[in-house]
Amino acid sequence: MVFSKAFAVALAAIGGALGIGILGSKAAEATGRNPGAATPILVISIILAALIEGIFILSAFAVGF
């Protein structure tokens, strides 16, 4: 089986999408449990979402796109 560059980027995209989805789910759950901490949870979620996207972008550039 040939493992192409496009397949590697697709796997990275799927992983990033799943990571951001889980992050959003857990952030909503945490806000529901403690509404007073909504602002810090939002800030941390935005930072982590940017880091997850950054990993995907690095993987896309690493394979030569």
mmJSON file of the N, C-alpha and C atoms, coordinates in Angstrom:
{"data_MODEL":{"atom_site":{
"group_PDB":["ATOM","ATOM","ATOM","ATOM","ATOM","ATOM","ATOM","ATOM","ATOM","ATOM","ATOM","ATOM","ATOM","ATOM","ATOM","ATOM","ATOM","ATOM","ATOM","ATOM","ATOM","ATOM","ATOM","ATOM","ATOM","ATOM","ATOM","ATOM","ATOM","ATOM","ATOM","ATOM","ATOM","ATOM","ATOM","ATOM","ATOM","ATOM","ATOM","ATOM","ATOM","ATOM","ATOM","ATOM","ATOM","ATOM","ATOM","ATOM","ATOM","ATOM","ATOM","ATOM","ATOM","ATOM","ATOM","ATOM","ATOM","ATOM","ATOM","ATOM","ATOM","ATOM","ATOM","ATOM","ATOM","ATOM","ATOM","ATOM","ATOM","ATOM","ATOM","ATOM","ATOM","ATOM","ATOM","ATOM","ATOM","ATOM","ATOM","ATOM","ATOM","ATOM","ATOM","ATOM","ATOM","ATOM","ATOM","ATOM","ATOM","ATOM","ATOM","ATOM","ATOM","ATOM","ATOM","ATOM","ATOM","ATOM","ATOM","ATOM","ATOM","ATOM","ATOM","ATOM","ATOM","ATOM","ATOM","ATOM","ATOM","ATOM","ATOM","ATOM","ATOM","ATOM","ATOM","ATOM","ATOM","ATOM","ATOM","ATOM","ATOM","ATOM","ATOM","ATOM","ATOM","ATOM","ATOM","ATOM","ATOM","ATOM","ATOM","ATOM","ATOM","ATOM","ATOM","ATOM","ATOM","ATOM","ATOM","ATOM","ATOM","ATOM","ATOM","ATOM","ATOM","ATOM","ATOM","ATOM","ATOM","ATOM","ATOM","ATOM","ATOM","ATOM","ATOM","ATOM","ATOM","ATOM","ATOM","ATOM","ATOM","ATOM","ATOM","ATOM","ATOM","ATOM","ATOM","ATOM","ATOM","ATOM","ATOM","ATOM","ATOM","ATOM","ATOM","ATOM","ATOM","ATOM","ATOM","ATOM","ATOM","ATOM","ATOM","ATOM","ATOM","ATOM","ATOM","ATOM","ATOM","ATOM","ATOM","ATOM","ATOM","ATOM","ATOM"],
"id":[1,2,3,4,5,6,7,8,9,10,11,12,13,14,15,16,17,18,19,20,21,22,23,24,25,26,27,28,29,30,31,32,33,34,35,36,37,38,39,40,41,42,43,44,45,46,47,48,49,50,51,52,53,54,55,56,57,58,59,60,61,62,63,64,65,66,67,68,69,70,71,72,73,74,75,76,77,78,79,80,81,82,83,84,85,86,87,88,89,90,91,92,93,94,95,96,97,98,99,100,101,102,103,104,105,106,107,108,109,110,111,112,113,114,115,116,117,118,119,120,121,122,123,124,125,126,127,128,129,130,131,132,133,134,135,136,137,138,139,140,141,142,143,144,145,146,147,148,149,150,151,152,153,154,155,156,157,158,159,160,161,162,163,164,165,166,167,168,169,170,171,172,173,174,175,176,177,178,179,180,181,182,183,184,185,186,187,188,189,190,191,192,193,194,195],
"type_symbol":["N","C","C","N","C","C","N","C","C","N","C","C","N","C","C","N","C","C","N","C","C","N","C","C","N","C","C","N","C","C","N","C","C","N","C","C","N","C","C","N","C","C","N","C","C","N","C","C","N","C","C","N","C","C","N","C","C","N","C","C","N","C","C","N","C","C","N","C","C","N","C","C","N","C","C","N","C","C","N","C","C","N","C","C","N","C","C","N","C","C","N","C","C","N","C","C","N","C","C","N","C","C","N","C","C","N","C","C","N","C","C","N","C","C","N","C","C","N","C","C","N","C","C","N","C","C","N","C","C","N","C","C","N","C","C","N","C","C","N","C","C","N","C","C","N","C","C","N","C","C","N","C","C","N","C","C","N","C","C","N","C","C","N","C","C","N","C","C","N","C","C","N","C","C","N","C","C","N","C","C","N","C","C","N","C","C","N","C","C","N","C","C","N","C","C"],
"label_atom_id":["N","CA","C","N","CA","C","N","CA","C","N","CA","C","N","CA","C","N","CA","C","N","CA","C","N","CA","C","N","CA","C","N","CA","C","N","CA","C","N","CA","C","N","CA","C","N","CA","C","N","CA","C","N","CA","C","N","CA","C","N","CA","C","N","CA","C","N","CA","C","N","CA","C","N","CA","C","N","CA","C","N","CA","C","N","CA","C","N","CA","C","N","CA","C","N","CA","C","N","CA","C","N","CA","C","N","CA","C","N","CA","C","N","CA","C","N","CA","C","N","CA","C","N","CA","C","N","CA","C","N","CA","C","N","CA","C","N","CA","C","N","CA","C","N","CA","C","N","CA","C","N","CA","C","N","CA","C","N","CA","C","N","CA","C","N","CA","C","N","CA","C","N","CA","C","N","CA","C","N","CA","C","N","CA","C","N","CA","C","N","CA","C","N","CA","C","N","CA","C","N","CA","C","N","CA","C","N","CA","C","N","CA","C","N","CA","C","N","CA","C","N","CA","C","N","CA","C"],
"label_alt_id":[null,null,null,null,null,null,null,null,null,null,null,null,null,null,null,null,null,null,null,null,null,null,null,null,null,null,null,null,null,null,null,null,null,null,null,null,null,null,null,null,null,null,null,null,null,null,null,null,null,null,null,null,null,null,null,null,null,null,null,null,null,null,null,null,null,null,null,null,null,null,null,null,null,null,null,null,null,null,null,null,null,null,null,null,null,null,null,null,null,null,null,null,null,null,null,null,null,null,null,null,null,null,null,null,null,null,null,null,null,null,null,null,null,null,null,null,null,null,null,null,null,null,null,null,null,null,null,null,null,null,null,null,null,null,null,null,null,null,null,null,null,null,null,null,null,null,null,null,null,null,null,null,null,null,null,null,null,null,null,null,null,null,null,null,null,null,null,null,null,null,null,null,null,null,null,null,null,null,null,null,null,null,null,null,null,null,null,null,null,null,null,null,null,null,null],
"label_comp_id":["MET","MET","MET","VAL","VAL","VAL","PHE","PHE","PHE","SER","SER","SER","LYS","LYS","LYS","ALA","ALA","ALA","PHE","PHE","PHE","ALA","ALA","ALA","VAL","VAL","VAL","ALA","ALA","ALA","LEU","LEU","LEU","ALA","ALA","ALA","ALA","ALA","ALA","ILE","ILE","ILE","GLY","GLY","GLY","GLY","GLY","GLY","ALA","ALA","ALA","LEU","LEU","LEU","GLY","GLY","GLY","ILE","ILE","ILE","GLY","GLY","GLY","ILE","ILE","ILE","LEU","LEU","LEU","GLY","GLY","GLY","SER","SER","SER","LYS","LYS","LYS","ALA","ALA","ALA","ALA","ALA","ALA","GLU","GLU","GLU","ALA","ALA","ALA","THR","THR","THR","GLY","GLY","GLY","ARG","ARG","ARG","ASN","ASN","ASN","PRO","PRO","PRO","GLY","GLY","GLY","ALA","ALA","ALA","ALA","ALA","ALA","THR","THR","THR","PRO","PRO","PRO","ILE","ILE","ILE","LEU","LEU","LEU","VAL","VAL","VAL","ILE","ILE","ILE","SER","SER","SER","ILE","ILE","ILE","ILE","ILE","ILE","LEU","LEU","LEU","ALA","ALA","ALA","ALA","ALA","ALA","LEU","LEU","LEU","ILE","ILE","ILE","GLU","GLU","GLU","GLY","GLY","GLY","ILE","ILE","ILE","PHE","PHE","PHE","ILE","ILE","ILE","LEU","LEU","LEU","SER","SER","SER","ALA","ALA","ALA","PHE","PHE","PHE","ALA","ALA","ALA","VAL","VAL","VAL","GLY","GLY","GLY","PHE","PHE","PHE"],
"label_asym_id":["A","A","A","A","A","A","A","A","A","A","A","A","A","A","A","A","A","A","A","A","A","A","A","A","A","A","A","A","A","A","A","A","A","A","A","A","A","A","A","A","A","A","A","A","A","A","A","A","A","A","A","A","A","A","A","A","A","A","A","A","A","A","A","A","A","A","A","A","A","A","A","A","A","A","A","A","A","A","A","A","A","A","A","A","A","A","A","A","A","A","A","A","A","A","A","A","A","A","A","A","A","A","A","A","A","A","A","A","A","A","A","A","A","A","A","A","A","A","A","A","A","A","A","A","A","A","A","A","A","A","A","A","A","A","A","A","A","A","A","A","A","A","A","A","A","A","A","A","A","A","A","A","A","A","A","A","A","A","A","A","A","A","A","A","A","A","A","A","A","A","A","A","A","A","A","A","A","A","A","A","A","A","A","A","A","A","A","A","A","A","A","A","A","A","A"],
"label_entity_id":["1","1","1","1","1","1","1","1","1","1","1","1","1","1","1","1","1","1","1","1","1","1","1","1","1","1","1","1","1","1","1","1","1","1","1","1","1","1","1","1","1","1","1","1","1","1","1","1","1","1","1","1","1","1","1","1","1","1","1","1","1","1","1","1","1","1","1","1","1","1","1","1","1","1","1","1","1","1","1","1","1","1","1","1","1","1","1","1","1","1","1","1","1","1","1","1","1","1","1","1","1","1","1","1","1","1","1","1","1","1","1","1","1","1","1","1","1","1","1","1","1","1","1","1","1","1","1","1","1","1","1","1","1","1","1","1","1","1","1","1","1","1","1","1","1","1","1","1","1","1","1","1","1","1","1","1","1","1","1","1","1","1","1","1","1","1","1","1","1","1","1","1","1","1","1","1","1","1","1","1","1","1","1","1","1","1","1","1","1","1","1","1","1","1","1"],
"label_seq_id":[1,1,1,2,2,2,3,3,3,4,4,4,5,5,5,6,6,6,7,7,7,8,8,8,9,9,9,10,10,10,11,11,11,12,12,12,13,13,13,14,14,14,15,15,15,16,16,16,17,17,17,18,18,18,19,19,19,20,20,20,21,21,21,22,22,22,23,23,23,24,24,24,25,25,25,26,26,26,27,27,27,28,28,28,29,29,29,30,30,30,31,31,31,32,32,32,33,33,33,34,34,34,35,35,35,36,36,36,37,37,37,38,38,38,39,39,39,40,40,40,41,41,41,42,42,42,43,43,43,44,44,44,45,45,45,46,46,46,47,47,47,48,48,48,49,49,49,50,50,50,51,51,51,52,52,52,53,53,53,54,54,54,55,55,55,56,56,56,57,57,57,58,58,58,59,59,59,60,60,60,61,61,61,62,62,62,63,63,63,64,64,64,65,65,65],
"pdbx_PDB_ins_code":[null,null,null,null,null,null,null,null,null,null,null,null,null,null,null,null,null,null,null,null,null,null,null,null,null,null,null,null,null,null,null,null,null,null,null,null,null,null,null,null,null,null,null,null,null,null,null,null,null,null,null,null,null,null,null,null,null,null,null,null,null,null,null,null,null,null,null,null,null,null,null,null,null,null,null,null,null,null,null,null,null,null,null,null,null,null,null,null,null,null,null,null,null,null,null,null,null,null,null,null,null,null,null,null,null,null,null,null,null,null,null,null,null,null,null,null,null,null,null,null,null,null,null,null,null,null,null,null,null,null,null,null,null,null,null,null,null,null,null,null,null,null,null,null,null,null,null,null,null,null,null,null,null,null,null,null,null,null,null,null,null,null,null,null,null,null,null,null,null,null,null,null,null,null,null,null,null,null,null,null,null,null,null,null,null,null,null,null,null,null,null,null,null,null,null],
"Cartn_x":[0.847,0.0,0.884,0.571,1.349,0.754,1.638,1.21,1.591,0.61,0.912,0.904,1.435,1.468,0.052,-0.809,-2.18,-2.891,-2.604,-3.215,-2.713,-1.431,-0.87,-1.503,-1.708,-2.344,-3.81,-4.46,-5.854,-5.972,-5.046,-5.057,-4.81,-3.904,-3.64,-4.875,-5.57,-6.779,-7.872,-8.022,-9.034,-8.684,-7.409,-6.974,-7.205,-6.9,-7.143,-8.622,-9.438,-10.878,-11.44,-10.985,-11.44,-10.967,-9.738,-9.203,-9.982,-10.289,-11.054,-12.482,-13.051,-14.396,-14.455,-13.482,-13.432,-13.195,-12.323,-12.05,-13.328,-14.088,-15.336,-16.353,-16.432,-17.362,-17.02,-15.75,-15.335,-15.425,-15.18,-15.313,-16.775,-17.686,-19.106,-19.545,-19.03,-19.353,-18.823,-17.599,-17.015,-17.759,-18.194,-18.958,-20.318,-20.904,-22.185,-22.056,-20.94,-20.733,-20.405,-19.681,-19.269,-19.397,-20.586,-20.793,-19.932,-19.509,-18.679,-17.295,-16.867,-15.539,-15.601,-16.666,-16.847,-15.752,-15.359,-14.34,-12.977,-12.466,-11.177,-11.231,-12.369,-12.506,-12.471,-13.138,-13.144,-11.74,-11.006,-9.651,-8.754,-8.797,-7.972,-8.385,-9.678,-10.157,-9.669,-9.685,-9.215,-7.728,-6.961,-5.517,-5.248,-5.933,-5.711,-6.174,-7.262,-7.72,-6.686,-6.081,-5.04,-3.819,-3.455,-2.321,-2.618,-3.841,-4.212,-4.151,-4.662,-4.604,-3.167,-2.344,-0.932,-0.229,-0.558,0.042,-0.37,-1.622,-2.066,-1.333,-1.199,-0.518,0.935,1.599,2.978,3.073,2.137,2.181,1.933,1.078,0.814,2.057,2.777,4.0,5.139,5.128,6.212,6.218,5.062,5.026,5.207,5.269,5.607,4.47,3.379,2.281,2.502],
"Cartn_y":[-1.187,0.0,1.239,2.138,3.365,4.419,5.008,6.052,7.392,8.073,9.294,10.512,11.596,12.849,13.356,13.219,13.689,12.901,11.609,10.79,11.207,11.54,11.988,13.298,14.217,15.488,15.268,14.35,14.05,13.483,12.606,12.078,13.184,14.094,15.21,16.104,16.322,17.15,16.485,15.181,14.459,14.509,14.313,14.39,15.763,16.81,18.167,18.457,17.983,18.197,17.472,16.254,15.517,16.195,16.678,17.36,18.62,19.42,20.645,20.313,19.265,18.848,18.404,17.618,17.186,18.371,19.277,20.486,21.301,21.508,22.263,21.572,20.27,19.505,19.622,19.448,19.515,20.938,21.95,23.323,23.656,23.177,23.408,22.691,21.485,20.737,21.452,21.953,22.655,23.956,24.662,25.891,25.576,24.478,24.078,23.729,23.152,22.791,23.999,24.968,26.15,27.387,27.985,29.132,30.35,30.438,31.579,31.545,30.393,30.253,30.268,30.821,30.788,31.546,32.705,33.498,32.803,32.315,31.604,30.335,29.646,28.445,28.827,29.917,30.381,30.751,31.457,31.877,30.663,29.719,28.516,27.714,27.651,26.901,27.519,28.842,29.507,29.26,29.35,29.104,27.667,26.714,25.314,25.007,25.618,25.407,25.937,27.078,27.628,26.706,26.134,25.212,23.946,23.442,22.248,22.543,23.697,24.068,24.272,24.801,24.997,23.686,22.663,21.349,20.826,21.029,20.598,21.361,22.666,23.472,23.045,22.787,22.313,20.969,20.093,18.787,18.936,19.869,20.084,20.623,21.532,22.064,21.049,20.176,19.209,18.199,17.904,16.939,17.599,18.905,19.585,20.201,20.496,21.172,22.641],
"Cartn_z":[0.0,0.0,0.0,-0.881,-1.001,-0.07,0.722,1.661,1.054,0.448,-0.286,0.631,0.11,0.87,1.142,0.158,0.334,1.432,1.513,2.561,3.934,4.024,5.298,5.738,4.809,5.153,5.525,4.85,5.18,6.592,6.962,8.324,9.349,9.035,9.947,10.071,8.962,9.0,9.824,9.663,10.442,11.922,12.243,13.633,14.236,13.468,13.952,14.155,13.225,13.35,14.572,14.787,15.972,17.254,17.245,18.425,18.765,17.759,18.006,18.415,17.853,18.247,19.697,20.113,21.513,22.425,22.004,22.792,22.999,21.933,22.052,22.935,22.811,23.639,25.118,25.434,26.838,27.385,26.534,26.985,27.291,26.448,26.71,27.984,28.184,29.389,30.64,30.553,31.698,31.994,30.956,31.156,31.768,31.38,31.962,33.435,33.807,35.209,36.071,35.488,36.245,35.36,35.281,34.391,34.747,35.986,36.377,35.758,35.296,34.695,33.173,32.61,31.162,30.418,30.928,30.234,30.216,31.349,31.274,30.419,30.456,29.626,28.153,27.789,26.402,25.943,26.78,26.417,26.2,27.117,26.988,25.759,25.484,24.319,23.015,22.932,21.716,21.518,22.586,22.486,22.043,22.651,22.293,20.869,20.429,19.058,18.063,18.381,17.506,17.469,18.607,18.628,17.838,17.928,17.164,15.671,15.255,13.845,13.401,14.288,13.961,13.686,14.446,14.21,12.839,12.469,11.137,10.045,10.198,9.18,9.053,10.188,10.128,9.418,9.676,9.009,7.509,7.123,5.693,4.997,5.645,5.041,5.097,6.076,6.21,5.074,4.509,3.422,2.069,2.019,0.766,-0.001,0.642,-0.068,-0.113],
"occupancy":[1.0,1.0,1.0,1.0,1.0,1.0,1.0,1.0,1.0,1.0,1.0,1.0,1.0,1.0,1.0,1.0,1.0,1.0,1.0,1.0,1.0,1.0,1.0,1.0,1.0,1.0,1.0,1.0,1.0,1.0,1.0,1.0,1.0,1.0,1.0,1.0,1.0,1.0,1.0,1.0,1.0,1.0,1.0,1.0,1.0,1.0,1.0,1.0,1.0,1.0,1.0,1.0,1.0,1.0,1.0,1.0,1.0,1.0,1.0,1.0,1.0,1.0,1.0,1.0,1.0,1.0,1.0,1.0,1.0,1.0,1.0,1.0,1.0,1.0,1.0,1.0,1.0,1.0,1.0,1.0,1.0,1.0,1.0,1.0,1.0,1.0,1.0,1.0,1.0,1.0,1.0,1.0,1.0,1.0,1.0,1.0,1.0,1.0,1.0,1.0,1.0,1.0,1.0,1.0,1.0,1.0,1.0,1.0,1.0,1.0,1.0,1.0,1.0,1.0,1.0,1.0,1.0,1.0,1.0,1.0,1.0,1.0,1.0,1.0,1.0,1.0,1.0,1.0,1.0,1.0,1.0,1.0,1.0,1.0,1.0,1.0,1.0,1.0,1.0,1.0,1.0,1.0,1.0,1.0,1.0,1.0,1.0,1.0,1.0,1.0,1.0,1.0,1.0,1.0,1.0,1.0,1.0,1.0,1.0,1.0,1.0,1.0,1.0,1.0,1.0,1.0,1.0,1.0,1.0,1.0,1.0,1.0,1.0,1.0,1.0,1.0,1.0,1.0,1.0,1.0,1.0,1.0,1.0,1.0,1.0,1.0,1.0,1.0,1.0,1.0,1.0,1.0,1.0,1.0,1.0],
"B_iso_or_equiv":[0.0,0.0,0.0,0.0,0.0,0.0,0.0,0.0,0.0,0.0,0.0,0.0,0.0,0.0,0.0,0.0,0.0,0.0,0.0,0.0,0.0,0.0,0.0,0.0,0.0,0.0,0.0,0.0,0.0,0.0,0.0,0.0,0.0,0.0,0.0,0.0,0.0,0.0,0.0,0.0,0.0,0.0,0.0,0.0,0.0,0.0,0.0,0.0,0.0,0.0,0.0,0.0,0.0,0.0,0.0,0.0,0.0,0.0,0.0,0.0,0.0,0.0,0.0,0.0,0.0,0.0,0.0,0.0,0.0,0.0,0.0,0.0,0.0,0.0,0.0,0.0,0.0,0.0,0.0,0.0,0.0,0.0,0.0,0.0,0.0,0.0,0.0,0.0,0.0,0.0,0.0,0.0,0.0,0.0,0.0,0.0,0.0,0.0,0.0,0.0,0.0,0.0,0.0,0.0,0.0,0.0,0.0,0.0,0.0,0.0,0.0,0.0,0.0,0.0,0.0,0.0,0.0,0.0,0.0,0.0,0.0,0.0,0.0,0.0,0.0,0.0,0.0,0.0,0.0,0.0,0.0,0.0,0.0,0.0,0.0,0.0,0.0,0.0,0.0,0.0,0.0,0.0,0.0,0.0,0.0,0.0,0.0,0.0,0.0,0.0,0.0,0.0,0.0,0.0,0.0,0.0,0.0,0.0,0.0,0.0,0.0,0.0,0.0,0.0,0.0,0.0,0.0,0.0,0.0,0.0,0.0,0.0,0.0,0.0,0.0,0.0,0.0,0.0,0.0,0.0,0.0,0.0,0.0,0.0,0.0,0.0,0.0,0.0,0.0,0.0,0.0,0.0,0.0,0.0,0.0],
"pdbx_formal_charge":[null,null,null,null,null,null,null,null,null,null,null,null,null,null,null,null,null,null,null,null,null,null,null,null,null,null,null,null,null,null,null,null,null,null,null,null,null,null,null,null,null,null,null,null,null,null,null,null,null,null,null,null,null,null,null,null,null,null,null,null,null,null,null,null,null,null,null,null,null,null,null,null,null,null,null,null,null,null,null,null,null,null,null,null,null,null,null,null,null,null,null,null,null,null,null,null,null,null,null,null,null,null,null,null,null,null,null,null,null,null,null,null,null,null,null,null,null,null,null,null,null,null,null,null,null,null,null,null,null,null,null,null,null,null,null,null,null,null,null,null,null,null,null,null,null,null,null,null,null,null,null,null,null,null,null,null,null,null,null,null,null,null,null,null,null,null,null,null,null,null,null,null,null,null,null,null,null,null,null,null,null,null,null,null,null,null,null,null,null,null,null,null,null,null,null],
"auth_seq_id":[1,1,1,2,2,2,3,3,3,4,4,4,5,5,5,6,6,6,7,7,7,8,8,8,9,9,9,10,10,10,11,11,11,12,12,12,13,13,13,14,14,14,15,15,15,16,16,16,17,17,17,18,18,18,19,19,19,20,20,20,21,21,21,22,22,22,23,23,23,24,24,24,25,25,25,26,26,26,27,27,27,28,28,28,29,29,29,30,30,30,31,31,31,32,32,32,33,33,33,34,34,34,35,35,35,36,36,36,37,37,37,38,38,38,39,39,39,40,40,40,41,41,41,42,42,42,43,43,43,44,44,44,45,45,45,46,46,46,47,47,47,48,48,48,49,49,49,50,50,50,51,51,51,52,52,52,53,53,53,54,54,54,55,55,55,56,56,56,57,57,57,58,58,58,59,59,59,60,60,60,61,61,61,62,62,62,63,63,63,64,64,64,65,65,65],
"auth_comp_id":["MET","MET","MET","VAL","VAL","VAL","PHE","PHE","PHE","SER","SER","SER","LYS","LYS","LYS","ALA","ALA","ALA","PHE","PHE","PHE","ALA","ALA","ALA","VAL","VAL","VAL","ALA","ALA","ALA","LEU","LEU","LEU","ALA","ALA","ALA","ALA","ALA","ALA","ILE","ILE","ILE","GLY","GLY","GLY","GLY","GLY","GLY","ALA","ALA","ALA","LEU","LEU","LEU","GLY","GLY","GLY","ILE","ILE","ILE","GLY","GLY","GLY","ILE","ILE","ILE","LEU","LEU","LEU","GLY","GLY","GLY","SER","SER","SER","LYS","LYS","LYS","ALA","ALA","ALA","ALA","ALA","ALA","GLU","GLU","GLU","ALA","ALA","ALA","THR","THR","THR","GLY","GLY","GLY","ARG","ARG","ARG","ASN","ASN","ASN","PRO","PRO","PRO","GLY","GLY","GLY","ALA","ALA","ALA","ALA","ALA","ALA","THR","THR","THR","PRO","PRO","PRO","ILE","ILE","ILE","LEU","LEU","LEU","VAL","VAL","VAL","ILE","ILE","ILE","SER","SER","SER","ILE","ILE","ILE","ILE","ILE","ILE","LEU","LEU","LEU","ALA","ALA","ALA","ALA","ALA","ALA","LEU","LEU","LEU","ILE","ILE","ILE","GLU","GLU","GLU","GLY","GLY","GLY","ILE","ILE","ILE","PHE","PHE","PHE","ILE","ILE","ILE","LEU","LEU","LEU","SER","SER","SER","ALA","ALA","ALA","PHE","PHE","PHE","ALA","ALA","ALA","VAL","VAL","VAL","GLY","GLY","GLY","PHE","PHE","PHE"],
"auth_asym_id":["A","A","A","A","A","A","A","A","A","A","A","A","A","A","A","A","A","A","A","A","A","A","A","A","A","A","A","A","A","A","A","A","A","A","A","A","A","A","A","A","A","A","A","A","A","A","A","A","A","A","A","A","A","A","A","A","A","A","A","A","A","A","A","A","A","A","A","A","A","A","A","A","A","A","A","A","A","A","A","A","A","A","A","A","A","A","A","A","A","A","A","A","A","A","A","A","A","A","A","A","A","A","A","A","A","A","A","A","A","A","A","A","A","A","A","A","A","A","A","A","A","A","A","A","A","A","A","A","A","A","A","A","A","A","A","A","A","A","A","A","A","A","A","A","A","A","A","A","A","A","A","A","A","A","A","A","A","A","A","A","A","A","A","A","A","A","A","A","A","A","A","A","A","A","A","A","A","A","A","A","A","A","A","A","A","A","A","A","A","A","A","A","A","A","A"],
"auth_atom_id":["N","CA","C","N","CA","C","N","CA","C","N","CA","C","N","CA","C","N","CA","C","N","CA","C","N","CA","C","N","CA","C","N","CA","C","N","CA","C","N","CA","C","N","CA","C","N","CA","C","N","CA","C","N","CA","C","N","CA","C","N","CA","C","N","CA","C","N","CA","C","N","CA","C","N","CA","C","N","CA","C","N","CA","C","N","CA","C","N","CA","C","N","CA","C","N","CA","C","N","CA","C","N","CA","C","N","CA","C","N","CA","C","N","CA","C","N","CA","C","N","CA","C","N","CA","C","N","CA","C","N","CA","C","N","CA","C","N","CA","C","N","CA","C","N","CA","C","N","CA","C","N","CA","C","N","CA","C","N","CA","C","N","CA","C","N","CA","C","N","CA","C","N","CA","C","N","CA","C","N","CA","C","N","CA","C","N","CA","C","N","CA","C","N","CA","C","N","CA","C","N","CA","C","N","CA","C","N","CA","C","N","CA","C","N","CA","C","N","CA","C","N","CA","C","N","CA","C"],
"pdbx_PDB_model_num":[1,1,1,1,1,1,1,1,1,1,1,1,1,1,1,1,1,1,1,1,1,1,1,1,1,1,1,1,1,1,1,1,1,1,1,1,1,1,1,1,1,1,1,1,1,1,1,1,1,1,1,1,1,1,1,1,1,1,1,1,1,1,1,1,1,1,1,1,1,1,1,1,1,1,1,1,1,1,1,1,1,1,1,1,1,1,1,1,1,1,1,1,1,1,1,1,1,1,1,1,1,1,1,1,1,1,1,1,1,1,1,1,1,1,1,1,1,1,1,1,1,1,1,1,1,1,1,1,1,1,1,1,1,1,1,1,1,1,1,1,1,1,1,1,1,1,1,1,1,1,1,1,1,1,1,1,1,1,1,1,1,1,1,1,1,1,1,1,1,1,1,1,1,1,1,1,1,1,1,1,1,1,1,1,1,1,1,1,1,1,1,1,1,1,1]
}}}
